[in-house]
Structures are given as C-alpha cells and as structure tokens.
Amino acid sequence: MTQAYTGPLERIDETRYRIPKSYKSGMRVDGIIFADETLIEMIRNDQAPEQVANVAFLPGIQVASLAMPDIHWGYGFCIGGVCATDPDEGGVISPGGVGYDINCGVRLVRTRLTEEQVRPKLKELVNELFRQIPTGVGRTGKYHFDRKELRHLMAEGPRYLVKRGLCTEEDIEHTEAQGRLEGAKPENVSDRALDRGAEQCGTLGSGNHFLEVQVVDAVFDQEAAQVMGLFAGQVCVMIHSGSRGLGYQVCDDALHALRNVPEKYGIYLPDRQLLCAPVQSPEGQHYLGAMRAAANFAWCNRQLLTWQAREVFETVFGKSWQDLQMQVVYDVAHNIAKFEEHEIDGRKKWVWVHRKGATRAFPPGHPEIPEKYRQIGQPVLIPGDMGRASWVLVGQQDSMAKSFGTTCHGAGRAMSRTAAVQDARGRSIEKELEQRGVVARARSWKGLAEEQPAAYKDVDLVVEVVHKAGLSKKVARMRPIGVIKG
C-alpha cells in the first residue's frame, strides 16, 4: 500500500497549492503544485508532494519547486516535477530532474485522411504498423549505426539523418530545439550505452511508449488548429518514445558517478535519489554533455519512427507520404534539462530548467518557436490514455511567469503498474478497447494491462487545470482509434 502524503498543502488559487518552505528545515523555496480540488485528492495518495518539498533543498533553486497536475511518484523528482537552478548562485544539475528516459517526448504527424477513409483499413493499418515498427523491451530495428555513426548522430541530431534520406528540413524545423542540443559530448557516453543504443534507434520500446492513430475529435481554437493544419475528423499519428537503452544507461552511469559528489561540495540532500553536481563543476559538465548527446539520439529515434510510419501508410493506402500530407506538426521533449533565459524577480537570468515529465510551453512571440507557429504559441502535445483522449495545446504567456515556460506532459498514472495488472486479471484489455472503437496491438497481455485506461487520470481534467492556469490553451482533442505498444 502506497503511503499517502500528510504534509501541508495550502490553496493559493483555483489551480495552485503551496507546500510552504517552513515545512522542512532546509527547504530554500516553497513547493507549488498545479491542481484543482478533484486532482489534489488523488495527488495526496502517494509521496510525490514529499518529493516536491525535497527538490526545494537543491542549491541555486529559483522561485519554487514546481509540479504539474499529472504529478506522481518518480525517482528523486516526482513525475511532473519542474525546477530552475541558477549556475551563478551555485545551482546544480540533477539527473533525477531529467529522468532515466532522457528526452522521452511526443511527436504529432498529421495526414489529409479522414476517419471515414481510414476505418475500412484500420485493422490492416494497425497490424502493419505493429509488424514493421519494432516494439517491446530490448527490441532492435532495421537501422544500424556503428560507433562512429552513433557519435555523429548524437552530436548532430536528426540533421545527420537528412544525409541518409530519412528526414526533411521541415521535420527538423518542427522539432523542439530543431532536434539538437548544443554542447552534446558523445565522447562522454559510455561504451555500454553505445552498445545498448547501436540497434535501437527507430524502435518504440515498452512501458507507456506508443504509436497511436488518432482522430481530431473536437477543435477548440480554430485559428491555432488551422495554422497547424488540423481539422475535425482528421486522422493523425502520435508517437511517444525516448532515448531507449542508451539514455537509460547515460542516467545510470551518471548516478553511479555522482554518488559522493554532493558530499564533496558540501551539499545536503534529504533524499539520495536527488544526487546532483554544481553545474559549473567537472562532474556537472560531464553529465550535461552526455545528457545532451542522449537527447539528440532520442530526437533521431522519433524521426526514424516517423519515417517508418510514413512507409506503412504508403503501403496500406497506395500513395506517397507526401500525397498523404504526412507532415510533422511538432515534436516536444518532456524529460530534459535546458539552459533558458527567464525573468526572475524583475531581472532576466539564464537558468537550468529541469523538466521531468513536463513539457515546454513557450508563449506567442517567443524567438525559439518556429516562425510558422510564433503568432499562436508553441504547440504542446499531451498524450492521455489509449481509451480516452490526447490533446494539442499551445503555450501561453502565464507559463513564463508561473512555471518557467512549462505545462503538463500527460494524464499521469492513477495506479501503479502492479496494481493495474492486478486490476486487469481475468479481462481482455484488447477486447475492451475494441468495444470502444480502438484497435490495439501489444507484445503481451501484461503490456496492455499495465497501460489500461483506468491506470491513468482523466487527461481532460489535467488539461483543464493547465488551461485555467494560463500555462497552455486548448486547441484540439484527439481520440485514439489504433495503437501499438511494447
């Protein structure tokens, strides 16, 4: 039985609750959780708020330790945790604030097809996607890179794939950071990580990763939807995956390397899982170089998954992906740390924003948004569960003042994987989904059981909070009709 949080949660307004820094001696800032009355009762059910309080101990932390409404228990940081640290004030970098799956993220690819056109071929389409796209733990794919190629890939990101005819300039333009973090140091990535990643670029993985065929169910902002090329009844493809075994190993290596580093620099931590290093230290710089390399690998992974999906659609529908207008709408990271400029206490500062299960949501006019989207705000992609919905939003101005330009990243788990499997005993999740009009394929019964819709919070409730808080604005709701998983 998961232990519930019993500490203070003071309501600030309709969408925020505070854990005051007086709660624990050593907290440098308050904790703030974005939630409403319904979600906060669910959030109290585990120790994730305690993790929000623990993050407030990190040196150099600015303003507050934050959590999004999809918050749940994680490693070190909660899933949904956000914090910014100032390197000029002894700020640290913490692998627990990025996560094991470095640059896990989401990509949306639109098509010109409608649900009416796809329904007659839906089973064929999903079966072919499942056949052609590698899914599951440890699965390897058709793309193979030797060590020299891997290092180029980790340094350059998807631009390296343009040379192989597996990526377009438009794909890159519509990817956060154009698919490349500057300062990647492939030489900081261990041989073990390289071995794990050599044949996994272009593979989906397991757990909550998926490729979904979705229908635009409802449009809430016609102007933004039109700019993105979205319309009601349209079929799109959403891809959720990350850096696979390579990123996992980079994180694992960092946690081993940092075991005694906090003590070395006189940093007190209430939780060993918050291992960190001053950003400017050799240890901090080594992790950042490897983390950026893994992030670039993840963008290549989603690009190759996109390319394979395009090839399957070509096969099933007998037309080129260009004729089917399978363009990338956008690609966002939600397990990452990035060096960004933010206004803090009335002055602009460059800080390290950790987003652990949280999505960047820059507002209209921000220079880092592709020119095509600058008038509407950065596209934000929020996957829900495979039985209900996912969302497309756009970043809003309040995100800069309230959350370092950040919003939620998904629905957030309501059940542990173990509890979800127990709950699904004696049931066929695949048949239950089919009754909802969703064709699902997975490597195992357990894979579907762990990810059944009931295992997640209602994404509509989560999105409503960030919409009301002014972090991101609703554009379109996406309904799943087909899904492949590990």
Helices and strands as residue ranges (DSSP letters): E 10-13, E 16-19, G 21-23, E 30-34, H 37-43, H 48-55, E 64-72, E 79-85, G 87-89, E 92-93, G 95-97, E 105-114, H 115-118, G 119-121, H 122-132, H 147-156, H 159-162, H 169-173, G 176-179, G 186-188, H 191-197, E 210-219, H 222-228, E 234-241, H 244-257, H 261-264, G 272-274, E 277-278, H 282-317, E 328-333, E 335-344, E 347-356, E 359-360, G 371-373, E 379-382, E 390-395, H 398-403, E 406-407, H 417-423, H 429-435, E 439-441, H 445-450, G 453-455, H 459-468, E 472-485
